[in-house]
Amino acid sequence: MAHIKHFENLKIQLEAIKSATNNFANDMCIGDGGFGKVYKGEIIHSNGQSMVALKRLNRAFGQGDPEFWKEIMMLSFYKHENIVSLLGYCDDCDEKILVYEFVSKKSLDLYLDKDDLNWVQRLKICIGAARGLAYLHSPSDTQLRVLHRDIKSSNILLDENWNAKISDFGLSKFGPANQQFTYLVSNPVGTIGYCDPLYVESGYLTKESDVYSFGVVLFEVLCGRLCIGNNNDKLRPLTRLVREYYDQNRINELIFDNIKDEIHSDSLKNVH
């Protein structure tokens, strides 16, 4: 296949990955997502040698070869400080493994209701993620726009300095970027709670679909909770709560207690 040859320089042998992860030992596993288990290990890759994160495909979760090659293609062509870096891949012996830069703080969703992040740090993370998303939506003239289709707080990774890195491009699609208004018709995919209702209902996919999902993330950061099933109001999605409180001019009551005193009243008015 032509696309495989194009990425040959990124290929890493399975034996090297097994050695780095002690043959996928449980104590080397650092996460488990929709693609499969994620391991850490030190390995030689396209940029040298360092600690990396290795995502191993488990086809039982529903993803497979198309998502695997989509991720490789997207992250090879689209590079930005706020997008996770792909360092290599392995497709030996029916294995499908993606090798990324290691981000020590894991993902944003783990910190929404914790006191690790103050208001300024939360803003910095949101600004970084917004820059990464803007780059995907407005690339150079030679590239197509990328519509991510699964923007959510668990797909925003954080490095040791709390810099945001957008990840997980297996569901993304290319779209034309040289027209003022563009859309694609596709079967809606994504995560409940984050999906743009217009996209779900109509199948019309635009960059605004990603922007809606990112807006949900912004309110998660402000309110200190996941958009679905967390804290009180477990049965009430965050988007519904925000609309109700916004209409009643009570948004301030939804702010996460740990950061409420750090937010200047004028900043909150900008949210409105």
Contacts in CASP RR format, 6 or more apart in sequence:
PFRMAT RR
TARGET T0000
AUTHOR 0000-0000-0000
METHOD contacts of the structure
MODEL  1
MAHIKHFENLKIQLEAIKSATNNFANDMCIGDGGFGKVYKGEIIHSNGQS
MVALKRLNRAFGQGDPEFWKEIMMLSFYKHENIVSLLGYCDDCDEKILVY
EFVSKKSLDLYLDKDDLNWVQRLKICIGAARGLAYLHSPSDTQLRVLHRD
IKSSNILLDENWNAKISDFGLSKFGPANQQFTYLVSNPVGTIGYCDPLYV
ESGYLTKESDVYSFGVVLFEVLCGRLCIGNNNDKLRPLTRLVREYYDQNR
INELIFDNIKDEIHSDSLKNVH
3 69 0 8 1.000
3 73 0 8 1.000
4 69 0 8 1.000
4 91 0 8 1.000
7 72 0 8 1.000
7 73 0 8 1.000
7 76 0 8 1.000
7 89 0 8 1.000
9 46 0 8 1.000
10 45 0 8 1.000
10 46 0 8 1.000
10 72 0 8 1.000
10 76 0 8 1.000
10 86 0 8 1.000
10 87 0 8 1.000
10 88 0 8 1.000
10 89 0 8 1.000
11 88 0 8 1.000
11 89 0 8 1.000
11 90 0 8 1.000
11 91 0 8 1.000
12 43 0 8 1.000
12 44 0 8 1.000
12 45 0 8 1.000
12 88 0 8 1.000
12 89 0 8 1.000
12 90 0 8 1.000
12 97 0 8 1.000
12 99 0 8 1.000
13 90 0 8 1.000
13 92 0 8 1.000
14 90 0 8 1.000
14 92 0 8 1.000
14 93 0 8 1.000
14 95 0 8 1.000
14 97 0 8 1.000
16 43 0 8 1.000
16 44 0 8 1.000
17 43 0 8 1.000
17 54 0 8 1.000
17 90 0 8 1.000
17 97 0 8 1.000
17 99 0 8 1.000
18 24 0 8 1.000
20 41 0 8 1.000
20 42 0 8 1.000
20 43 0 8 1.000
20 52 0 8 1.000
20 54 0 8 1.000
21 28 0 8 1.000
21 39 0 8 1.000
21 40 0 8 1.000
21 41 0 8 1.000
21 54 0 8 1.000
22 28 0 8 1.000
24 37 0 8 1.000
24 39 0 8 1.000
24 56 0 8 1.000
28 39 0 8 1.000
28 40 0 8 1.000
28 41 0 8 1.000
29 37 0 8 1.000
29 38 0 8 1.000
29 39 0 8 1.000
30 38 0 8 1.000
30 39 0 8 1.000
30 40 0 8 1.000
30 53 0 8 1.000
30 106 0 8 1.000
31 37 0 8 1.000
31 38 0 8 1.000
31 106 0 8 1.000
32 38 0 8 1.000
33 61 0 8 1.000
34 61 0 8 1.000
34 62 0 8 1.000
34 63 0 8 1.000
35 55 0 8 1.000
35 57 0 8 1.000
35 58 0 8 1.000
35 61 0 8 1.000
35 63 0 8 1.000
35 67 0 8 1.000
35 98 0 8 1.000
35 168 0 8 1.000
35 170 0 8 1.000
36 55 0 8 1.000
36 56 0 8 1.000
36 57 0 8 1.000
36 58 0 8 1.000
36 61 0 8 1.000
36 63 0 8 1.000
37 55 0 8 1.000
37 56 0 8 1.000
37 58 0 8 1.000
38 53 0 8 1.000
38 54 0 8 1.000
38 55 0 8 1.000
38 56 0 8 1.000
39 53 0 8 1.000
39 54 0 8 1.000
39 56 0 8 1.000
40 51 0 8 1.000
40 52 0 8 1.000
40 53 0 8 1.000
40 54 0 8 1.000
40 102 0 8 1.000
41 51 0 8 1.000
41 52 0 8 1.000
41 54 0 8 1.000
41 102 0 8 1.000
42 49 0 8 1.000
42 50 0 8 1.000
42 51 0 8 1.000
42 52 0 8 1.000
43 49 0 8 1.000
43 50 0 8 1.000
43 52 0 8 1.000
43 54 0 8 1.000
43 99 0 8 1.000
45 52 0 8 1.000
45 87 0 8 1.000
45 88 0 8 1.000
45 99 0 8 1.000
46 87 0 8 1.000
46 88 0 8 1.000
47 85 0 8 1.000
47 87 0 8 1.000
50 101 0 8 1.000
50 102 0 8 1.000
51 102 0 8 1.000
52 87 0 8 1.000
52 99 0 8 1.000
52 100 0 8 1.000
52 101 0 8 1.000
52 102 0 8 1.000
53 99 0 8 1.000
53 100 0 8 1.000
53 101 0 8 1.000
53 102 0 8 1.000
53 103 0 8 1.000
54 97 0 8 1.000
54 98 0 8 1.000
54 99 0 8 1.000
54 100 0 8 1.000
55 97 0 8 1.000
55 98 0 8 1.000
55 99 0 8 1.000
55 100 0 8 1.000
56 95 0 8 1.000
56 96 0 8 1.000
56 97 0 8 1.000
57 63 0 8 1.000
57 64 0 8 1.000
57 68 0 8 1.000
57 95 0 8 1.000
57 96 0 8 1.000
57 97 0 8 1.000
57 98 0 8 1.000
63 170 0 8 1.000
64 96 0 8 1.000
65 96 0 8 1.000
67 170 0 8 1.000
67 171 0 8 1.000
68 89 0 8 1.000
68 91 0 8 1.000
68 96 0 8 1.000
68 98 0 8 1.000
68 170 0 8 1.000
70 169 0 8 1.000
70 170 0 8 1.000
70 171 0 8 1.000
70 172 0 8 1.000
71 86 0 8 1.000
71 98 0 8 1.000
71 168 0 8 1.000
71 169 0 8 1.000
71 170 0 8 1.000
72 86 0 8 1.000
72 88 0 8 1.000
72 89 0 8 1.000
72 98 0 8 1.000
74 146 0 8 1.000
74 169 0 8 1.000
74 170 0 8 1.000
74 172 0 8 1.000
75 83 0 8 1.000
75 84 0 8 1.000
75 85 0 8 1.000
75 86 0 8 1.000
75 169 0 8 1.000
76 86 0 8 1.000
77 143 0 8 1.000
78 135 0 8 1.000
78 136 0 8 1.000
78 139 0 8 1.000
78 143 0 8 1.000
78 146 0 8 1.000
79 85 0 8 1.000
80 131 0 8 1.000
80 132 0 8 1.000
80 135 0 8 1.000
80 136 0 8 1.000
81 131 0 8 1.000
81 163 0 8 1.000
82 128 0 8 1.000
82 129 0 8 1.000
82 131 0 8 1.000
82 132 0 8 1.000
82 135 0 8 1.000
82 163 0 8 1.000
82 164 0 8 1.000
82 165 0 8 1.000
82 166 0 8 1.000
83 132 0 8 1.000
83 135 0 8 1.000
83 136 0 8 1.000
83 165 0 8 1.000
83 166 0 8 1.000
83 167 0 8 1.000
84 100 0 8 1.000
84 101 0 8 1.000
84 103 0 8 1.000
84 157 0 8 1.000
84 165 0 8 1.000
84 166 0 8 1.000
84 167 0 8 1.000
85 100 0 8 1.000
85 101 0 8 1.000
85 165 0 8 1.000
86 98 0 8 1.000
86 99 0 8 1.000
86 100 0 8 1.000
87 99 0 8 1.000
87 100 0 8 1.000
87 101 0 8 1.000
88 98 0 8 1.000
88 99 0 8 1.000
89 96 0 8 1.000
89 97 0 8 1.000
89 98 0 8 1.000
89 99 0 8 1.000
90 96 0 8 1.000
90 97 0 8 1.000
90 99 0 8 1.000
91 97 0 8 1.000
100 167 0 8 1.000
101 159 0 8 1.000
101 165 0 8 1.000
103 157 0 8 1.000
103 158 0 8 1.000
103 159 0 8 1.000
103 160 0 8 1.000
103 165 0 8 1.000
104 159 0 8 1.000
104 160 0 8 1.000
105 111 0 8 1.000
105 157 0 8 1.000
105 158 0 8 1.000
105 159 0 8 1.000
105 160 0 8 1.000
105 162 0 8 1.000
106 157 0 8 1.000
106 158 0 8 1.000
107 153 0 8 1.000
107 154 0 8 1.000
107 155 0 8 1.000
107 156 0 8 1.000
107 157 0 8 1.000
107 158 0 8 1.000
108 125 0 8 1.000
108 129 0 8 1.000
108 153 0 8 1.000
108 154 0 8 1.000
108 156 0 8 1.000
108 157 0 8 1.000
108 158 0 8 1.000
108 164 0 8 1.000
108 217 0 8 1.000
108 221 0 8 1.000
109 152 0 8 1.000
109 153 0 8 1.000
109 154 0 8 1.000
109 220 0 8 1.000
109 226 0 8 1.000
111 117 0 8 1.000
111 158 0 8 1.000
112 153 0 8 1.000
112 220 0 8 1.000
112 221 0 8 1.000
112 224 0 8 1.000
112 225 0 8 1.000
112 226 0 8 1.000
112 230 0 8 1.000
112 256 0 8 1.000
113 224 0 8 1.000
113 225 0 8 1.000
113 230 0 8 1.000
113 231 0 8 1.000
113 256 0 8 1.000
115 258 0 8 1.000
117 125 0 8 1.000
117 162 0 8 1.000
118 259 0 8 1.000
118 262 0 8 1.000
119 259 0 8 1.000
119 262 0 8 1.000
119 263 0 8 1.000
120 262 0 8 1.000
121 162 0 8 1.000
122 221 0 8 1.000
122 222 0 8 1.000
122 259 0 8 1.000
124 162 0 8 1.000
125 156 0 8 1.000
125 158 0 8 1.000
125 162 0 8 1.000
125 163 0 8 1.000
125 164 0 8 1.000
125 221 0 8 1.000
126 164 0 8 1.000
126 217 0 8 1.000
126 218 0 8 1.000
126 221 0 8 1.000
128 163 0 8 1.000
128 164 0 8 1.000
129 156 0 8 1.000
129 164 0 8 1.000
129 166 0 8 1.000
129 214 0 8 1.000
129 217 0 8 1.000
130 214 0 8 1.000
132 164 0 8 1.000
132 166 0 8 1.000
133 148 0 8 1.000
133 151 0 8 1.000
133 166 0 8 1.000
133 210 0 8 1.000
133 211 0 8 1.000
133 214 0 8 1.000
136 145 0 8 1.000
136 146 0 8 1.000
136 147 0 8 1.000
136 148 0 8 1.000
136 166 0 8 1.000
136 210 0 8 1.000
137 145 0 8 1.000
137 146 0 8 1.000
137 147 0 8 1.000
137 177 0 8 1.000
137 207 0 8 1.000
137 210 0 8 1.000
138 145 0 8 1.000
138 177 0 8 1.000
139 145 0 8 1.000
139 146 0 8 1.000
139 177 0 8 1.000
141 178 0 8 1.000
143 177 0 8 1.000
144 174 0 8 1.000
144 175 0 8 1.000
144 176 0 8 1.000
144 177 0 8 1.000
145 174 0 8 1.000
145 175 0 8 1.000
145 176 0 8 1.000
145 177 0 8 1.000
145 182 0 8 1.000
145 207 0 8 1.000
146 169 0 8 1.000
146 172 0 8 1.000
146 173 0 8 1.000
146 174 0 8 1.000
146 175 0 8 1.000
147 172 0 8 1.000
147 173 0 8 1.000
147 174 0 8 1.000
147 175 0 8 1.000
147 184 0 8 1.000
147 205 0 8 1.000
147 206 0 8 1.000
147 207 0 8 1.000
147 209 0 8 1.000
147 210 0 8 1.000
148 166 0 8 1.000
148 169 0 8 1.000
148 171 0 8 1.000
148 172 0 8 1.000
148 210 0 8 1.000
148 213 0 8 1.000
149 171 0 8 1.000
149 172 0 8 1.000
149 173 0 8 1.000
149 189 0 8 1.000
149 190 0 8 1.000
149 205 0 8 1.000
149 209 0 8 1.000
149 210 0 8 1.000
150 168 0 8 1.000
150 170 0 8 1.000
150 171 0 8 1.000
150 172 0 8 1.000
150 189 0 8 1.000
150 190 0 8 1.000
150 191 0 8 1.000
150 194 0 8 1.000
150 213 0 8 1.000
151 166 0 8 1.000
151 194 0 8 1.000
151 210 0 8 1.000
151 213 0 8 1.000
151 214 0 8 1.000
151 217 0 8 1.000
152 191 0 8 1.000
152 194 0 8 1.000
152 213 0 8 1.000
152 216 0 8 1.000
152 217 0 8 1.000
153 217 0 8 1.000
153 220 0 8 1.000
153 221 0 8 1.000
153 226 0 8 1.000
155 166 0 8 1.000
155 167 0 8 1.000
155 168 0 8 1.000
156 164 0 8 1.000
156 165 0 8 1.000
156 166 0 8 1.000
156 167 0 8 1.000
156 217 0 8 1.000
157 164 0 8 1.000
157 165 0 8 1.000
157 166 0 8 1.000
157 167 0 8 1.000
158 164 0 8 1.000
158 165 0 8 1.000
159 165 0 8 1.000
171 189 0 8 1.000
171 190 0 8 1.000
173 184 0 8 1.000
173 186 0 8 1.000
173 205 0 8 1.000
175 182 0 8 1.000
175 184 0 8 1.000
176 182 0 8 1.000
181 206 0 8 1.000
182 206 0 8 1.000
182 207 0 8 1.000
183 204 0 8 1.000
183 205 0 8 1.000
183 206 0 8 1.000
184 204 0 8 1.000
184 205 0 8 1.000
184 206 0 8 1.000
185 203 0 8 1.000
185 204 0 8 1.000
185 205 0 8 1.000
186 203 0 8 1.000
186 205 0 8 1.000
187 203 0 8 1.000
188 195 0 8 1.000
188 199 0 8 1.000
188 200 0 8 1.000
188 203 0 8 1.000
188 205 0 8 1.000
192 228 0 8 1.000
193 216 0 8 1.000
193 227 0 8 1.000
193 228 0 8 1.000
193 237 0 8 1.000
193 238 0 8 1.000
193 239 0 8 1.000
194 213 0 8 1.000
194 216 0 8 1.000
194 217 0 8 1.000
194 227 0 8 1.000
195 209 0 8 1.000
195 212 0 8 1.000
195 213 0 8 1.000
196 208 0 8 1.000
196 209 0 8 1.000
196 212 0 8 1.000
196 213 0 8 1.000
197 212 0 8 1.000
198 204 0 8 1.000
198 209 0 8 1.000
198 212 0 8 1.000
199 205 0 8 1.000
199 206 0 8 1.000
199 209 0 8 1.000
199 212 0 8 1.000
216 227 0 8 1.000
216 238 0 8 1.000
216 239 0 8 1.000
219 227 0 8 1.000
219 238 0 8 1.000
219 239 0 8 1.000
219 242 0 8 1.000
219 254 0 8 1.000
220 226 0 8 1.000
220 227 0 8 1.000
220 238 0 8 1.000
222 254 0 8 1.000
222 255 0 8 1.000
222 256 0 8 1.000
222 271 0 8 1.000
223 238 0 8 1.000
223 242 0 8 1.000
223 254 0 8 1.000
223 255 0 8 1.000
223 256 0 8 1.000
224 256 0 8 1.000
224 258 0 8 1.000
225 231 0 8 1.000
225 238 0 8 1.000
225 256 0 8 1.000
226 238 0 8 1.000
227 237 0 8 1.000
227 238 0 8 1.000
227 239 0 8 1.000
228 237 0 8 1.000
228 238 0 8 1.000
229 235 0 8 1.000
233 241 0 8 1.000
241 254 0 8 1.000
242 251 0 8 1.000
242 254 0 8 1.000
245 251 0 8 1.000
245 253 0 8 1.000
245 254 0 8 1.000
246 272 0 8 1.000
249 272 0 8 1.000
251 268 0 8 1.000
251 271 0 8 1.000
251 272 0 8 1.000
252 260 0 8 1.000
252 268 0 8 1.000
255 263 0 8 1.000
255 268 0 8 1.000
END
